[in-house]
Amino acid sequence: MLRHQIIESLTASHPKKAEDAAIVLWEQMATQIISIIGVGGFNSLYTRSLFLTQSSFPWLTPSVSSLQTDQRFAELKKYFEGQSPAQVIEANNRLLCTFTDILASLIGEELTSSILRSAWSVHAPVQDDQGFKK
């Protein structure tokens, strides 16, 4: 899936500062998504994604404080700071893919991809329903 390839590329692009790069991606994406589905919608998707990703990365533990706007990514950064850069990249990749998979199942692949391209300033080809590049 193109969306997963973009996420993988972005999460691996700064291995020495993996935690900081991860948080930047989340903040950029959150800004775009919250403007469409609101804080409550974003928080629900984020918490569900943490819960689902926790089976592979038990140190990702969602809590009530992670839902507070000013603390949402501070807690995630703390989780990441205790891990190796490779683990941070792998966990963030999985977390972002899980989050965007859920979002795509709700609003569609095309809109999800458009939101991500806008959030992350990615210039990737857009595909219509027939699979042709526009």
Backbone as JSON Lines, residues from 0, in Angstrom:
{"i":0,"aa":"M","n":[0.84,-1.17,0.0],"ca":[0.0,0.0,0.0],"c":[0.89,1.24,0.0]}
{"i":1,"aa":"L","n":[0.6,2.19,-0.85],"ca":[1.4,3.4,-0.97],"c":[1.48,4.16,0.36]}
{"i":2,"aa":"R","n":[0.38,4.23,1.07],"ca":[0.34,4.92,2.36],"c":[1.34,4.3,3.33]}
{"i":3,"aa":"H","n":[1.41,2.98,3.36],"ca":[2.36,2.29,4.25],"c":[3.8,2.55,3.82]}
{"i":4,"aa":"Q","n":[4.04,2.62,2.51],"ca":[5.38,2.9,2.02],"c":[5.83,4.3,2.41]}
{"i":5,"aa":"I","n":[4.92,5.25,2.32],"ca":[5.23,6.63,2.72],"c":[5.56,6.67,4.21]}
{"i":6,"aa":"I","n":[4.75,6.01,5.02],"ca":[4.99,5.97,6.47],"c":[6.33,5.34,6.77]}
{"i":7,"aa":"E","n":[6.63,4.23,6.13],"ca":[7.9,3.55,6.36],"c":[9.08,4.45,5.99]}
{"i":8,"aa":"S","n":[8.96,5.13,4.88],"ca":[10.02,6.03,4.45],"c":[10.21,7.19,5.44]}
{"i":9,"aa":"L","n":[9.11,7.78,5.87],"ca":[9.2,8.91,6.8],"c":[9.69,8.5,8.18]}
{"i":10,"aa":"T","n":[9.28,7.35,8.66],"ca":[9.69,6.93,10.01],"c":[11.17,6.53,10.03]}
{"i":11,"aa":"A","n":[11.7,6.11,8.92],"ca":[13.11,5.69,8.87],"c":[14.05,6.82,8.45]}
{"i":12,"aa":"S","n":[13.53,7.99,8.15],"ca":[14.36,9.04,7.57],"c":[15.29,9.74,8.56]}
{"i":13,"aa":"H","n":[15.05,9.63,9.87],"ca":[15.92,10.28,10.86],"c":[16.25,9.31,11.99]}
{"i":14,"aa":"P","n":[17.04,8.28,11.72],"ca":[17.26,7.24,12.73],"c":[17.96,7.72,14.01]}
{"i":15,"aa":"K","n":[18.79,8.76,13.92],"ca":[19.49,9.23,15.11],"c":[18.6,10.03,16.05]}
{"i":16,"aa":"K","n":[17.54,10.6,15.52],"ca":[16.59,11.36,16.33],"c":[15.19,10.79,16.11]}
{"i":17,"aa":"A","n":[15.1,9.49,16.21],"ca":[13.86,8.78,15.89],"c":[12.68,9.25,16.73]}
{"i":18,"aa":"E","n":[12.9,9.5,18.05],"ca":[11.77,9.93,18.9],"c":[11.25,11.28,18.46]}
{"i":19,"aa":"D","n":[12.17,12.22,18.21],"ca":[11.75,13.56,17.81],"c":[11.05,13.54,16.45]}
{"i":20,"aa":"A","n":[11.6,12.78,15.52],"ca":[10.99,12.68,14.19],"c":[9.6,12.06,14.28]}
{"i":21,"aa":"A","n":[9.43,11.07,15.15],"ca":[8.13,10.42,15.34],"c":[7.1,11.42,15.83]}
{"i":22,"aa":"I","n":[7.47,12.21,16.81],"ca":[6.53,13.17,17.39],"c":[6.14,14.24,16.37]}
{"i":23,"aa":"V","n":[7.1,14.68,15.57],"ca":[6.79,15.66,14.53],"c":[5.75,15.1,13.56]}
{"i":24,"aa":"L","n":[5.92,13.85,13.13],"ca":[4.95,13.23,12.22],"c":[3.56,13.19,12.85]}
{"i":25,"aa":"W","n":[3.49,12.8,14.12],"ca":[2.2,12.74,14.81],"c":[1.57,14.12,14.94]}
{"i":26,"aa":"E","n":[2.36,15.11,15.29],"ca":[1.81,16.47,15.45],"c":[1.28,17.0,14.12]}
{"i":27,"aa":"Q","n":[2.03,16.78,13.05],"ca":[1.6,17.26,11.74],"c":[0.31,16.56,11.32]}
{"i":28,"aa":"M","n":[0.25,15.25,11.52],"ca":[-0.93,14.5,11.14],"c":[-2.13,14.89,12.01]}
{"i":29,"aa":"A","n":[-1.89,15.04,13.31],"ca":[-2.98,15.38,14.24],"c":[-3.64,16.7,13.85]}
{"i":30,"aa":"T","n":[-2.84,17.67,13.49],"ca":[-3.38,18.98,13.11],"c":[-4.37,18.83,11.97]}
{"i":31,"aa":"Q","n":[-4.01,18.08,10.96],"ca":[-4.89,17.88,9.79],"c":[-6.15,17.09,10.16]}
{"i":32,"aa":"I","n":[-5.97,16.02,10.89],"ca":[-7.09,15.13,11.19],"c":[-8.06,15.77,12.17]}
{"i":33,"aa":"I","n":[-7.54,16.46,13.18],"ca":[-8.41,17.12,14.16],"c":[-9.27,18.17,13.49]}
{"i":34,"aa":"S","n":[-8.75,18.83,12.47],"ca":[-9.55,19.84,11.77],"c":[-10.73,19.22,11.04]}
{"i":35,"aa":"I","n":[-10.69,17.92,10.8],"ca":[-11.76,17.24,10.07],"c":[-12.69,16.47,11.01]}
{"i":36,"aa":"I","n":[-12.09,15.69,11.94],"ca":[-12.94,14.82,12.79],"c":[-12.99,15.27,14.24]}
{"i":37,"aa":"G","n":[-12.29,16.33,14.58],"ca":[-12.31,16.87,15.93],"c":[-11.36,16.14,16.87]}
{"i":38,"aa":"V","n":[-11.16,16.75,18.04],"ca":[-10.26,16.21,19.04],"c":[-10.75,14.86,19.54]}
{"i":39,"aa":"G","n":[-12.04,14.75,19.81],"ca":[-12.59,13.48,20.31],"c":[-12.41,12.34,19.33]}
{"i":40,"aa":"G","n":[-12.64,12.61,18.06],"ca":[-12.45,11.59,17.04],"c":[-11.0,11.17,16.93]}
{"i":41,"aa":"F","n":[-10.11,12.17,16.95],"ca":[-8.69,11.85,16.89],"c":[-8.28,11.03,18.1]}
{"i":42,"aa":"N","n":[-8.68,11.46,19.29],"ca":[-8.31,10.75,20.52],"c":[-8.79,9.31,20.5]}
{"i":43,"aa":"S","n":[-9.99,9.08,20.01],"ca":[-10.51,7.71,19.93],"c":[-9.66,6.84,19.01]}
{"i":44,"aa":"L","n":[-9.33,7.37,17.84],"ca":[-8.49,6.62,16.9],"c":[-7.09,6.39,17.46]}
{"i":45,"aa":"Y","n":[-6.54,7.39,18.1],"ca":[-5.2,7.31,18.66],"c":[-5.14,6.26,19.77]}
{"i":46,"aa":"T","n":[-6.11,6.31,20.68],"ca":[-6.15,5.35,21.78],"c":[-6.34,3.94,21.27]}
{"i":47,"aa":"R","n":[-7.21,3.75,20.3],"ca":[-7.44,2.43,19.72],"c":[-6.16,1.92,19.03]}
{"i":48,"aa":"S","n":[-5.46,2.8,18.36],"ca":[-4.22,2.42,17.69],"c":[-3.15,2.01,18.69]}
{"i":49,"aa":"L","n":[-3.02,2.76,19.78],"ca":[-2.08,2.38,20.84],"c":[-2.43,1.01,21.4]}
{"i":50,"aa":"F","n":[-3.72,0.8,21.66],"ca":[-4.17,-0.48,22.21],"c":[-3.82,-1.64,21.28]}
{"i":51,"aa":"L","n":[-4.09,-1.47,19.99],"ca":[-3.81,-2.54,19.03],"c":[-2.31,-2.76,18.83]}
{"i":52,"aa":"T","n":[-1.54,-1.7,18.87],"ca":[-0.1,-1.8,18.67],"c":[0.6,-2.37,19.9]}
{"i":53,"aa":"Q","n":[-0.02,-2.22,21.05],"ca":[0.55,-2.67,22.31],"c":[0.83,-4.17,22.32]}
{"i":54,"aa":"S","n":[0.11,-4.95,21.54],"ca":[0.35,-6.39,21.51],"c":[1.76,-6.71,20.98]}
{"i":55,"aa":"S","n":[2.27,-5.88,20.09],"ca":[3.63,-6.07,19.56],"c":[4.68,-5.28,20.34]}
{"i":56,"aa":"F","n":[4.25,-4.19,20.96],"ca":[5.15,-3.31,21.71],"c":[4.51,-3.02,23.06]}
{"i":57,"aa":"P","n":[4.66,-3.93,24.03],"ca":[3.97,-3.81,25.32],"c":[4.27,-2.53,26.09]}
{"i":58,"aa":"W","n":[5.35,-1.88,25.77],"ca":[5.7,-0.64,26.46],"c":[4.88,0.56,25.97]}
{"i":59,"aa":"L","n":[4.07,0.38,24.93],"ca":[3.13,1.41,24.5],"c":[1.82,1.21,25.25]}
{"i":60,"aa":"T","n":[1.63,1.94,26.32],"ca":[0.45,1.74,27.17],"c":[-0.42,2.99,27.18]}
{"i":61,"aa":"P","n":[-1.58,2.93,26.55],"ca":[-2.46,4.11,26.54],"c":[-2.95,4.43,27.95]}
{"i":62,"aa":"S","n":[-3.08,5.72,28.23],"ca":[-3.61,6.14,29.52],"c":[-4.52,7.34,29.32]}
{"i":63,"aa":"V","n":[-5.22,7.7,30.36],"ca":[-6.14,8.83,30.3],"c":[-5.38,10.13,30.02]}
{"i":64,"aa":"S","n":[-4.18,10.26,30.58],"ca":[-3.42,11.5,30.37],"c":[-3.0,11.67,28.92]}
{"i":65,"aa":"S","n":[-2.93,10.58,28.16],"ca":[-2.53,10.71,26.76],"c":[-3.62,11.37,25.92]}
{"i":66,"aa":"L","n":[-4.81,11.51,26.47],"ca":[-5.9,12.14,25.74],"c":[-5.92,13.66,25.91]}
{"i":67,"aa":"Q","n":[-5.18,14.19,26.87],"ca":[-5.12,15.62,27.06],"c":[-4.3,16.24,25.94]}
{"i":68,"aa":"T","n":[-4.83,17.28,25.35],"ca":[-4.2,17.88,24.18],"c":[-2.74,18.22,24.42]}
{"i":69,"aa":"D","n":[-2.42,18.8,25.57],"ca":[-1.05,19.23,25.81],"c":[-0.13,18.08,26.21]}
{"i":70,"aa":"Q","n":[-0.68,16.91,26.51],"ca":[0.13,15.77,26.94],"c":[0.12,14.61,25.95]}
{"i":71,"aa":"R","n":[-0.68,14.69,24.91],"ca":[-0.91,13.57,24.01],"c":[0.39,12.94,23.51]}
{"i":72,"aa":"F","n":[1.3,13.74,23.02],"ca":[2.51,13.19,22.43],"c":[3.71,13.22,23.38]}
{"i":73,"aa":"A","n":[3.59,13.94,24.5],"ca":[4.66,13.93,25.51],"c":[4.81,12.53,26.08]}
{"i":74,"aa":"E","n":[3.69,11.88,26.33],"ca":[3.73,10.51,26.85],"c":[4.3,9.55,25.82]}
{"i":75,"aa":"L","n":[3.9,9.7,24.57],"ca":[4.43,8.86,23.5],"c":[5.95,9.04,23.38]}
{"i":76,"aa":"K","n":[6.4,10.27,23.48],"ca":[7.84,10.53,23.39],"c":[8.58,9.85,24.54]}
{"i":77,"aa":"K","n":[8.0,9.86,25.74],"ca":[8.63,9.18,26.88],"c":[8.74,7.68,26.61]}
{"i":78,"aa":"Y","n":[7.71,7.09,26.04],"ca":[7.78,5.66,25.69],"c":[8.92,5.42,24.72]}
{"i":79,"aa":"F","n":[9.03,6.28,23.72],"ca":[10.06,6.12,22.71],"c":[11.47,6.35,23.26]}
{"i":80,"aa":"E","n":[11.63,7.29,24.18],"ca":[12.96,7.6,24.71],"c":[13.6,6.42,25.43]}
{"i":81,"aa":"G","n":[12.81,5.5,25.92],"ca":[13.36,4.34,26.61],"c":[13.74,3.19,25.69]}
{"i":82,"aa":"Q","n":[13.64,3.4,24.38],"ca":[13.88,2.32,23.42],"c":[15.03,2.67,22.48]}
{"i":83,"aa":"S","n":[15.52,1.67,21.79],"ca":[16.56,1.9,20.79],"c":[15.94,2.6,19.57]}
{"i":84,"aa":"P","n":[16.75,3.32,18.8],"ca":[16.21,3.97,17.6],"c":[15.49,2.99,16.66]}
{"i":85,"aa":"A","n":[16.03,1.78,16.51],"ca":[15.39,0.79,15.65],"c":[14.01,0.4,16.18]}
{"i":86,"aa":"Q","n":[13.89,0.26,17.5],"ca":[12.59,-0.08,18.1],"c":[11.6,1.07,17.95]}
{"i":87,"aa":"V","n":[12.1,2.3,18.11],"ca":[11.24,3.47,17.95],"c":[10.69,3.52,16.53]}
{"i":88,"aa":"I","n":[11.56,3.33,15.57],"ca":[11.15,3.38,14.17],"c":[10.13,2.29,13.88]}
{"i":89,"aa":"E","n":[10.4,1.08,14.34],"ca":[9.48,-0.03,14.09],"c":[8.13,0.2,14.78]}
{"i":90,"aa":"A","n":[8.17,0.63,16.03],"ca":[6.92,0.85,16.77],"c":[6.12,2.01,16.18]}
{"i":91,"aa":"N","n":[6.81,3.1,15.84],"ca":[6.1,4.24,15.27],"c":[5.52,3.9,13.9]}
{"i":92,"aa":"N","n":[6.27,3.14,13.11],"ca":[5.77,2.69,11.82],"c":[4.47,1.9,12.01]}
{"i":93,"aa":"R","n":[4.51,0.94,12.93],"ca":[3.33,0.11,13.19],"c":[2.17,0.95,13.72]}
{"i":94,"aa":"L","n":[2.46,1.87,14.64],"ca":[1.43,2.72,15.23],"c":[0.78,3.62,14.18]}
{"i":95,"aa":"L","n":[1.6,4.24,13.34],"ca":[1.06,5.09,12.27],"c":[0.26,4.28,11.25]}
{"i":96,"aa":"C","n":[0.76,3.12,10.88],"ca":[0.02,2.27,9.93],"c":[-1.31,1.83,10.52]}
{"i":97,"aa":"T","n":[-1.31,1.46,11.79],"ca":[-2.55,1.04,12.44],"c":[-3.53,2.2,12.48]}
{"i":98,"aa":"F","n":[-3.05,3.37,12.88],"ca":[-3.9,4.55,12.95],"c":[-4.5,4.87,11.59]}
{"i":99,"aa":"T","n":[-3.65,4.91,10.56],"ca":[-4.15,5.28,9.23],"c":[-5.01,4.18,8.61]}
{"i":100,"aa":"D","n":[-4.77,2.92,8.98],"ca":[-5.65,1.84,8.51],"c":[-7.06,2.03,9.05]}
{"i":101,"aa":"I","n":[-7.14,2.35,10.34],"ca":[-8.46,2.58,10.95],"c":[-9.12,3.78,10.3]}
{"i":102,"aa":"L","n":[-8.35,4.86,10.15],"ca":[-8.9,6.07,9.53],"c":[-9.39,5.79,8.11]}
{"i":103,"aa":"A","n":[-8.59,5.05,7.33],"ca":[-8.98,4.73,5.95],"c":[-10.24,3.88,5.91]}
{"i":104,"aa":"S","n":[-10.4,3.0,6.89],"ca":[-11.62,2.17,6.91],"c":[-12.86,3.02,7.2]}
{"i":105,"aa":"L","n":[-12.66,4.16,7.84],"ca":[-13.79,5.03,8.18],"c":[-14.1,6.07,7.11]}
{"i":106,"aa":"I","n":[-13.05,6.68,6.55],"ca":[-13.29,7.79,5.61],"c":[-12.82,7.49,4.19]}
{"i":107,"aa":"G","n":[-12.21,6.34,3.98],"ca":[-11.76,5.96,2.65],"c":[-10.28,6.19,2.44]}
{"i":108,"aa":"E","n":[-9.72,5.39,1.57],"ca":[-8.29,5.43,1.28],"c":[-7.87,6.74,0.63]}
{"i":109,"aa":"E","n":[-8.66,7.21,-0.33],"ca":[-8.29,8.42,-1.07],"c":[-8.23,9.64,-0.17]}
{"i":110,"aa":"L","n":[-9.24,9.82,0.68],"ca":[-9.25,10.96,1.59],"c":[-8.14,10.85,2.63]}
{"i":111,"aa":"T","n":[-7.92,9.65,3.15],"ca":[-6.84,9.43,4.12],"c":[-5.5,9.78,3.5]}
{"i":112,"aa":"S","n":[-5.25,9.29,2.3],"ca":[-3.98,9.59,1.62],"c":[-3.82,11.07,1.35]}
{"i":113,"aa":"S","n":[-4.9,11.73,0.99],"ca":[-4.85,13.17,0.75],"c":[-4.5,13.93,2.02]}
{"i":114,"aa":"I","n":[-5.1,13.53,3.13],"ca":[-4.8,14.16,4.42],"c":[-3.33,13.97,4.78]}
{"i":115,"aa":"L","n":[-2.83,12.77,4.61],"ca":[-1.44,12.48,4.94],"c":[-0.47,13.25,4.05]}
{"i":116,"aa":"R","n":[-0.77,13.32,2.76],"ca":[0.09,14.08,1.85],"c":[0.14,15.54,2.27]}
{"i":117,"aa":"S","n":[-1.0,16.07,2.65],"ca":[-1.06,17.46,3.09],"c":[-0.31,17.66,4.4]}
{"i":118,"aa":"A","n":[-0.51,16.77,5.34],"ca":[0.14,16.88,6.66],"c":[1.64,16.77,6.56]}
{"i":119,"aa":"W","n":[2.11,15.88,5.74],"ca":[3.54,15.58,5.67],"c":[4.22,16.17,4.44]}
{"i":120,"aa":"S","n":[3.51,16.98,3.67],"ca":[4.05,17.59,2.46],"c":[4.68,16.56,1.53]}
{"i":121,"aa":"V","n":[3.96,15.47,1.34],"ca":[4.43,14.39,0.48],"c":[3.77,14.55,-0.88]}
{"i":122,"aa":"H","n":[4.57,14.49,-1.91],"ca":[4.04,14.61,-3.27],"c":[4.08,13.24,-3.93]}
{"i":123,"aa":"A","n":[3.02,12.48,-3.68],"ca":[2.92,11.13,-4.22],"c":[1.8,11.1,-5.25]}
{"i":124,"aa":"P","n":[1.86,10.19,-6.19],"ca":[0.8,10.09,-7.18],"c":[-0.53,9.71,-6.55]}
{"i":125,"aa":"V","n":[-1.58,10.28,-7.06],"ca":[-2.93,9.96,-6.6],"c":[-3.52,8.95,-7.57]}
{"i":126,"aa":"Q","n":[-4.22,7.96,-7.03],"ca":[-4.86,6.97,-7.89],"c":[-6.36,7.08,-7.75]}
{"i":127,"aa":"D","n":[-7.07,7.01,-8.89],"ca":[-8.53,7.03,-8.81],"c":[-9.05,5.62,-8.63]}
{"i":128,"aa":"D","n":[-10.36,5.44,-8.65],"ca":[-10.96,4.14,-8.38],"c":[-10.53,3.05,-9.37]}
{"i":129,"aa":"Q","n":[-10.15,3.42,-10.58],"ca":[-9.74,2.42,-11.56],"c":[-8.26,2.08,-11.44]}
{"i":130,"aa":"G","n":[-7.54,2.75,-10.53],"ca":[-6.12,2.44,-10.34],"c":[-5.2,3.2,-11.26]}
{"i":131,"aa":"F","n":[-5.73,4.14,-12.03],"ca":[-4.88,4.92,-12.92],"c":[-4.32,6.12,-12.16]}
{"i":132,"aa":"K","n":[-3.09,6.47,-12.47],"ca":[-2.48,7.63,-11.84],"c":[-3.0,8.89,-12.49]}
{"i":133,"aa":"K","n":[-3.28,9.86,-11.65],"ca":[-3.75,11.16,-12.17],"c":[-2.56,12.06,-12.4]}
